[in-house]
Amino acid sequence: MPQLGETVTEGTVAQWLKSVGDSVDKYEDFVEVSTDKVNAGVPSPVTGTIRELLVKEGETVATGTPIAVIDEVGAASAPAPAPPATSAAAAAPAPRAAQPSPSAPSPNGSPAPAASAVSELELEGALRGASPAVRRLAREHRIDIRAIKGSGSNGRVTADDVLAAARTGAPTPHAPAAAAAATVPPGTRTSTYAQPIPGTSISLVQARKIIAERMVESKHTAPHAWSMVQIDVTNVWKWRAREKDRFERETGYKLTLLPFFIRAVVESLAAFPLMNARFVPATAGGPPSIYVNDEVNIGIAIGLPANLVVPVVRGADKLSIKGLAVKGGELIDRARKNKLGVDDLAGGTFTVNNNGANGSWASAPIINGGQAGIVTMETVLKTVVVRDDDSLAIRSMMNSCLSLDHRVVDGYVASGFLAELKRRLEAMGPQGDL
Amino acid sequence: MAVVSSTNSTVMNNVEAVRATLYEAMKNDERTVILGEDVGARGNVFLITKDFIGEFGERRVIDTPIAEASIVGIAVGMAMEGLRPIAEIQFADFIYPSFNQIVGEAAKIRYRSNGEYTCPLVIRTPYGGGVRGALSHSVSIEALFYHVPGLKIVAPAFPDDVKGLLNAAIDDPDPVLFLEHKKTYRLIKGEVPDGHYTIPLGKANIRKAGTQLTVVSYGLYLHWALEAAERLAQEGLSVEVLDLRSIRPMDKTAILNSVEKTRKLLIVHEDNKFGGIGAEISAMVAEEALFSLDAPIRRLCGPDVPSMGYALPLEEEFMSSPAEMADAMRAMVKF
């Protein structure tokens, strides 16, 4: 608790401007403190990530009392960095492309499962803090890092921990899936998708097989064209910052940029219905055609360590930003817990891919089969821009990339759609009703 | 002043070791010439060459004008034509005017002449801070010359290394930049073996063996790193301290062997962090020993500011300390 005046001995935390897990820049206000004299924002002494908030809002403590723990970026004692994201949506490793339409039966007749996402996800968590030495030693000694209790800072598994485990009879990596085990001769080291071993083959789980088939099918049958637009998200970003704490309190979900973006997408689809369509190939029953969808169902591509799922927000055009945020948050939550049902995955007419969470600046996604396009959100970067009056300004800029099925639409429609998307997103905020 | 011990060695400080080694070189080889500002009548500002001019004459102990480009340029010519010049830059802060002679001429003679000429030149200069030297008597210059192929850079920390490495530098057929940390001149004492000996250039030395962390350093900071490592030893933490001694050639083998043993690397040097010696060592280890690393490599180095100030707080802010080094070591061991 900083001293906000010479005679002030205590302060009250009026409002936390950051939550646990949020990143904070040096000198950026991260808490509002009130005393009997002043209300003031308190700048962060370091650049880092909020690890812990030690004082509740409304609580009064003596000056000098620690009120928060911030992991400084680059500090040697800091734990492995959390995913650079503020929301479940953004935390998902960015997928490069959409999942096949899961309502379609897979070759063996069963719906495409979301694979063993839970165990893979846990593994990813344990591996995130594993140093190169730990990974190498674990590989050499066939040790399962997840089963070791770490003795390093914040429970990190150290190289010595791995060696100690090797000496005392170590837990070995979890048994591969039954199907995989059957195809690998006994005694051969086995790879999994999450723990690949150089020089070995990985048996594909069903979901991976289907992803592979559908990607090839889409890329081969739908001629992909690509375009990108740069969007000024400064105002919508501010709007989100203003609303996010209250939103999370009220709904339990984090407010990301995603629902704002989806809202702008559905409005733009309404202006360009051809982008919400699909190509119907010629069949014995008739010539090829283009079917213009009467529903707007937006798929959200979510990358998981072992696969990719695209849950669908149905009737997205009838939801407010708040409704999209809640529905999206719920789907993402269930995706990460591997609890998506078949209905959640069916019926998408257009796909949004939040690719920027890990810093991607541009990407060329593969269209989800049976749709006319997929649009990405790339990373938000503060950029110096020259404005119309030739003045310079620092703005938060985001690229948005569109892959389109050139059988359905041409560049004329696609660029019109992107321009509309840009115009609508730039018109949002800095305040308003969600 | 010098105490002869029973094991045929003499206790000296660093400045005495420089003086004794230069004296022997002048005595043993008539081709040896010393030149620089105030090296003659004044006997050098640290009295390293006191009385040399009387004994060896002003043709071999040459007081030059205040013109560093000339000092090195003349020495390059002497070296190419058969003499063994030892040029002195009075303080490393003054070396900049001679940059072209060192980088553009001395370092390239062998290459440019297709091996017909060599340039057996030693350039000695006191460097480093912690002495309230402010802008013109504190600087570390090694990184400026580190980039240059054809140049060797030596920075001993202990008197026995001063003698062995200075002898090796004088014997070397190519130019050597010999850096003497001025704060260690009278601060650091140690046994120096009697008689002529050399220590090979490009060989680091484990000054303290340990198992949990490798600390690479040189110069004044090497002594502070040793002090910090001792503190950690009392806490039961085992740190290995590697004295680079030669900055270039870099002793990759010694660094990699140590890192492969301890799996963690901390580099401490007084020179600025950005683009410094530690950057090259970090990159080398990342390229060659990534899968031995159990923690991010860390560098504790001078801040990215133009100089240390004269005011004590400004100097202290620039310089590290044994306490700060101990904190960094502790954090890395416990990582």
Interface residues (C-beta under 8 A of the other chain):
Chain A: A75 A76 S77 S131 P132 A133 V134 R135 R136 G152 S153 R156 T158 A159
Chain B: R263 L290 F291 S292 L293 D294 A295 P296 R298 A328 A331 M332 K334 F335
